[in-house]
Amino acid sequence: MPFELISGSQAAAIAVQRVGVDMVSAYPITPQTAIVETLANFEANGQLGG
């Protein structure tokens, strides 16, 4: 299996995606902005379902 180097923010967003949460309450402010942006991209691509 190939490995991909990701940031901690990306790892947190992927964990939220995999757990399958129904709602995420977040305020996009540094350093959490990357998490919220990644979650927004997942939702836009139909990968989150929140």
trRosetta pair geometry for C-beta under 8 A, 3 or more apart (Angstrom, degrees):
i j d omega theta_ij theta_ji phi_ij phi_ji
6 10 4.0 -109 176 87 114 135
6 11 5.7 140 104 -54 117 80
6 14 7.5 43 129 -12 164 139
7 10 4.7 101 53 6 77 100
7 11 7.0 -135 99 -4 44 87
7 34 6.7 -29 92 142 144 154
8 11 5.4 -52 -147 36 35 115
8 12 6.4 39 153 -22 66 102
9 12 5.7 -50 -149 33 32 112
9 13 6.5 30 152 -16 63 105
9 31 7.1 -128 -75 152 124 92
9 32 7.5 163 -125 -138 110 37
9 34 3.7 51 141 95 158 120
9 35 4.8 -122 -163 -58 89 74
9 38 6.8 151 138 -5 92 136
10 13 5.7 -55 -149 38 33 111
10 14 6.3 33 153 -18 66 107
10 34 7.1 -60 -51 149 65 115
10 38 5.8 167 -115 -102 62 160
11 14 5.7 -54 -145 38 31 111
11 15 6.4 36 153 -23 64 104
12 15 5.6 -52 -150 33 31 114
12 16 6.6 33 152 -19 63 102
12 35 5.1 -37 91 -114 122 119
13 16 5.7 -51 -151 34 34 112
13 17 6.4 36 149 -20 64 105
13 34 7.8 -110 -32 130 130 74
13 35 5.0 -178 -62 -148 95 65
13 38 3.7 0 -150 99 176 129
13 39 5.2 -139 -141 -55 104 76
13 42 6.9 177 166 -20 109 133
14 17 5.4 -52 -148 36 35 115
14 18 6.2 29 156 -16 68 108
14 38 7.8 -57 -42 149 66 137
15 18 5.9 -57 -142 40 29 106
15 19 6.2 30 159 -21 65 108
16 19 6.0 -56 -145 34 27 110
16 21 5.7 -46 -167 12 81 126
16 24 6.2 39 -170 -93 141 131
16 35 7.8 91 -3 -174 141 104
16 39 6.3 -23 88 -99 142 116
17 20 7.7 25 164 -69 33 44
17 39 7.4 -166 -61 -115 91 74
17 42 5.4 -123 -97 -151 125 160
17 47 6.5 -2 -149 136 130 97
17 48 5.7 -90 -117 -108 88 76
20 49 7.6 -13 -144 73 79 118
21 24 6.0 91 102 -64 138 82
21 50 6.5 12 94 -108 80 113
22 50 6.4 130 -180 -141 27 74
23 50 6.3 131 -96 -172 33 106
24 39 6.0 -75 64 -174 166 159
24 50 6.2 -19 0 -159 96 160
26 32 6.4 -152 -167 152 109 130
26 35 6.8 -134 -150 103 152 110
26 36 4.9 -172 120 -90 137 106
26 39 7.4 114 25 42 154 153
27 32 7.2 69 76 82 62 138
27 36 7.9 -93 99 -68 14 149
28 32 6.7 -141 -131 101 38 90
28 33 4.8 68 -171 -116 84 72
28 36 4.3 -115 -91 67 93 159
28 37 7.3 90 -130 -45 124 77
29 32 6.1 35 63 48 59 101
29 33 6.4 -128 89 -57 5 90
30 33 5.4 -22 -80 -6 54 117
31 34 7.1 -21 172 14 69 104
32 35 5.1 -48 -168 33 69 117
32 36 6.2 63 139 -18 86 102
33 36 5.9 -60 -150 40 35 108
33 37 6.1 34 155 -20 70 109
34 37 5.6 -53 -142 38 31 113
34 38 6.3 32 158 -20 64 106
35 38 6.0 -58 -151 36 27 109
35 39 6.4 25 153 -15 64 108
36 39 5.7 -55 -146 39 31 111
36 40 6.2 35 153 -22 65 106
37 40 5.6 -53 -148 35 30 113
37 41 6.5 31 152 -19 63 103
38 41 5.7 -52 -151 35 33 112
38 42 6.5 37 149 -20 64 102
39 42 5.5 -49 -149 33 35 114
39 43 6.4 34 152 -18 66 104
39 48 6.4 78 -166 -101 72 151
39 50 7.7 1 180 12 107 150
40 43 5.7 -53 -148 37 32 111
40 44 6.2 33 153 -20 65 107
41 44 5.6 -53 -143 37 32 112
41 45 6.2 19 159 -8 65 111
42 45 6.1 -69 -148 45 26 102
42 47 4.3 -96 -162 79 77 104
42 48 4.0 93 123 -49 107 105
43 46 7.7 42 -177 -71 30 22
43 47 7.4 -91 -60 54 21 68
43 48 4.3 -44 -77 41 65 133
43 49 7.8 -155 -120 -14 69 22
43 50 6.0 -63 -99 39 113 100
46 49 7.3 43 -172 -62 56 75
